[in-house]
Each structure stands twice: as C-alpha cells, then as structure tokens.
Amino acid sequence: MSDARGTDGTYERIEESVRAITPRLSVAPQIGLVLGSGLGAFADTLGDLVKVPYAEIPHFPQSRVVGHSGNLCLGKVRDVRVVCMQGRVHAYEGHPISAVVHGVRTMAKLGVSAVLVTNAAGGLDASWTPGDLMLVTDHLNLTATSPLVGPNDERLGARFPDMTQAYDPGLRDVLRKVAKDAGIAIREGVYAGLLGPTYETPAEIRMLRTMGAQAVGMSTVHEVIALRHMRVRVGALSCITNLAAGILDRELNHAEVEETAKARRADLVRLLEGWIEGAAAGGNS
C-alpha cells in the first residue's frame, strides 16, 4: 500500500534502521561490505568490532541459511571505517525483494561511498576450478523481478537508474592492482543471478553460457540494483565454490560451497583489506 506521497514506506523503514544503528557508531562508515556464504568470517577480523544482531535492528530480516550469521558488524580495516553485513537474506527464503535489499539500502543511508559485495557462485567454465576468485564485471538479472518494481521514491533515487557501469570501473581497477601486488590470481566475468533455491539444470547452464555468463548464483543482483539506484559505487567478487551442473559428474551441495569458501579465506582477507583501502581512497573513478 502506498502512502500520501505515493511511496511504499521503504524510506521510512530505512530511517528507522539507521536510527537504531547510529548510537553504536563512533564514526560514520566509509565502506560497506556484504559477505556471502562461507565468507562471513572476514567480519570477525575488523578492528574495534561491534556486532549488532539483525534481530536488534528494526526491519532487518533474519537469514535462515547455513553460513549466514545475521549480524551487522561495525569496525575498521586499517584506518578505514566499515560496516559489514555478516550474511544476507535471499528471495528464495520467501522474503520480499524490499527485505532482500533493506540491508544495503541501510548501509547507503549510513553514508558509505562504496559497497563491496561478495558471493559464493557456481563456475560455468570447465577450465575453472573450485576456489577460483572472480571479479564481477557485469550481471544478468534472471530472477524475473527487481527491487525497483512499484512506486519510486525520489528520495532514494531516480525512476530509471542507468546500469551501464553497475560494477564501478575504478573499483575493478583497485581489485586488479591489489590481486597483482598480493600475487593472487583472479578471474573476471559476468555473474548470472537466478532465483533458486535449486541448483540449475544442465540445460540451464548451457543457456547461461550461451548468454555470456561465467558464474551463477542466487544473490547479488538485487543488492547491486538497489545500491546503484541510490548512487552508491559497487564492486563485487565471487568465490567459485563449485562447477555448475553438467560440468562435473557429481551431485551439488551447500556444504561444498561453504568448505571451498573457507579454504580461500586467507586470500579473501588480503584482497578485501586492500580493496577497502583503495575504495576509501576513491579508486580510479
């Protein structure tokens, strides 16, 4: 239902969340992070760490997926103040899309200049291996919906946001440099976002490869759309935790996803720390 302004109350819900978080902040965050399946441990490395369970923040939905702790983590990486979502919710859990993107919209309202989104994804290239890291250069939103469907609130952003550079070129350059300096090999490619919760069929994987995707997952695209709507710069990194259906002759499972992500934890920490510092310095934009 719309209010007298013709909006759905999204802006007001974001403000309520911000009011609940602000007393926990000593300094406003500069950079936001979304930590996907098996990647949440990065938040535990923050300096001056303050954890706020989602349950204590108005309108933050609760994740019910293994590997998503459900905390908003406030702290710093080196001298950069950050806010991390330690786990996310997904549309396949039954949450409305407005709830799926509520966390990143709240981070944007807290004043971050950039958000770094991570995810666990299936690889579509037979030459790749589980544990590969992929810089996301673009995405395919194949979920059949968008967080911008419905009334548009101009306080959040324009009705028709441009997505030509959804994944900020400057932030991509920062990650390339950090990876090169650290001696960490990274892939690059397009991320296909599907609704889930099933893993894809071999026929669907063949379709995605034909469409130009290198990785597939069940998150990220809605968050990126919501952030770009609010004019926040976005970078994204996928941990290729398995090769998709039809590439290897074995059953896919979520435990494998978590274990592979954990195995790359040290490299991910180095990449994210360097990326955060570079993003806070403005990247190359």
ABEGO torsion letter per residue (X at the ends): XBBAAGBAGAAAAAAAAAAAAAAABABBBABBBBBBBGAAAAAAABBGBBBBBAAABBGBBBBABBGBAGBBBBEBBEABBBBBBBEBBBAAAGBBAAAAAAAAAAAAAAGBABBBBBBBBBBABAABBBGBBBBBABBBBAAGBBAABEBBBAAAEBABBBAABABBAAAAAAAAAAAAAAGBBBBBEBBBBBAOABBBBAAAAAAAAAAGBABBBABGAAAAAAAAAAGBBBBBBBBBABBBBGABBBBBBAAAAAAAAAAAAAAAAAAAAAAAAAAAAGEAX
